[in-house]
């Protein structure tokens, strides 16, 4: 079946009817402009079969305002919809009568050529549409902000930058020199542990070692000195705050803007316009900033590319790392992908020689890393009374006790909540809800067990396997751990940092800080010690990236601890022979990433292969797969039911399609073509398509 021909026939028929109705209703509006009377418009509509440029007549009265990049309103299939004017042309290939542009919403050209081409490439890579990508790339218009007087750009030369943060690294000085010379190097950077000075009380404590935010700010400084602009994307608002402070210190106020999701609509649009108009030459922000429009882009940088928040939750579900690598390739910009760990994707960029590795020599790494001590939770019994009270291995308890003599101690607990997983007290089988079979959890000491799926209280619960009617803890959450540590260390301050109540900074005074991964605060002068509990839980998460994510979280916590020369110690409670644990002990994330990449290549997992995940009700999936024409080397896995997925009464199913990396583009094209045929036919059920999903399990 010729899917493309059928799709375009449906599209042309629908478009011709709508345009004819519009022209008949308003004949005077169709008097065209004398020059370039054809506007090619990206119409903001969702169906995949409509993902193309649409031609409209530019009325003479709109000839001056209708410039490339502006927002427009057009009549499409009988309705007024939004769009972006991509370009003006003298002629059209459309044989029928063109409908006129209805209006120009604003004279501000918000869609640049660079972002438009990037949106097209991202849509093609992820089997999505340009309209979907542009919803992620361009913030909603705020008319009052747009009409405000633009702020004058900063003038005058920047001060000379200090290359010190990059002197620790092999290839570091060369990277900085290339940026300053206007070149475009690409690097995968394994950052040294260390923290920046933190203001606490009346004085600042000196930094423990090199700080990633200062190193990135120095790279930006060098890029701006070459006359180009720079973009930095980080996982969350706390990281934005650190980068914001580092950039302000090195560049001075007014030379950059920070973009985050929690800004109000007006402020966010104002900052976005400041970058688009060239009034600043640096943007730092969270995920949405990956599309920030900057003239003469010289550097794209990404910190902590393994963070799950960097994968967008909206269609077409792009990952920041992939968007920035595409952007660097298209614009000829430098690329810097860094973190305390190295992902398998980063290792692949190095293996393909797309990027060079930047890492510190082993001797330098040992100077800045804390001592790592391993604890086998199955063998290290709680011989000490305090360890028994806290229900942690004896060595971990002693590391915490000794660390409290010198300063604050970090305790990382993988799970939030109180008792997030329960089991039968007799047979230790996982406890499930009698109503929906979801997992049972306990929110607090005085609460009843509830289902984590449906929320029902587990009244008169009985184990399906042995009939026992009581629970035991299968996993301990951060709140319960804080409670037990408070009893084990009487008189010591215990503070909890978790989602919704995250501590940003703490002082140098002795205290126990219990934190979930990603919620660890920065301690003034660094933590004296850290205890990483329940490591095997992280390693046992049923996802493709469990080992990589475990190492990433451990390194991020350990990086906040003082160097071994200053007494810094980290105790990890996990199987000592596990590869991620050994990588932490050696502090060698690059070697672990190379091994992870090799293992995934052998098993046919991303990034060595491409995997598309299709999710929909079974009937829709069956129809989709029947219509789909796949590349020859593609392999179909499934369908399988999705646990707890879909609307009530509607069971979702999943199909995985795997192919060689070289066939990824053909796979995306085939998926999009089939999606287009379904949307043209107005198929009732939507099929969600995700390419290389970060949470693949």
Buried (B, 14 or more C-beta within 10 A) or exposed (E): EEBEEBBBEBBEEBBBEBBEBBBEEBEEBBEBBEEBBBBBBBBBBEBBBBBBBBBBBBBBBBBEBBBBBBBBBBBBBEEEBBBBBBBBBEEBEBEBEBBBBBBBBBEBBBBBEBBBBBBBBBBBBBBBBBBBBBBBBBBEBBEEBBEEEEEEEBEEEBEEBEBEBBEBBEBBEBBBBBBBEBEBBBBBBBBBBBBBBBEBEEEEBEBBBBBBBBBBBBBBBBBBBBEBBBBBBBBBBBBBBBBBBBBBEBBEEBBBBBBBEEBEEBBBBBBBBBBBBBBBBBBBBBBBBBBBBBEEBBBBBBBBBBBBBBBBEEBBBBBBBBBBBBBBBBBEBBBBBBBBBBBBBBBBBBBEEBBBBBBBEEEBBBBBBBBBBBBBBEEBEBEBEBBBBBBBBBBBBBBBBBBBEBBBBBBBBBBBBBBBBBBBBBEBBBBBBBEEEBBBBBBEEEEEBBBBBEEBEBEEBBBBEEEBEEBEBBBBBBBBBBBBBBEBBEEBBBBBBBEEEBBEEBBBEBBBBBBBBBBBBBBBBBBBBBBBBBBBBBBEBEBBBBBBBBBBBBBBBBBBBBBBEBBBBBBBBBBBEBBBBBBBBBBBBBBBBBBBBBBBBEEBBBBBBBBBBBBBBBEBBBBBBEBBEBBEEBEEEBBEEEEEBBEEEEEBBBBBBBBBBEBBEBBBBBBBBBBBBBBBBEBEBBBBBBBBBBEBE
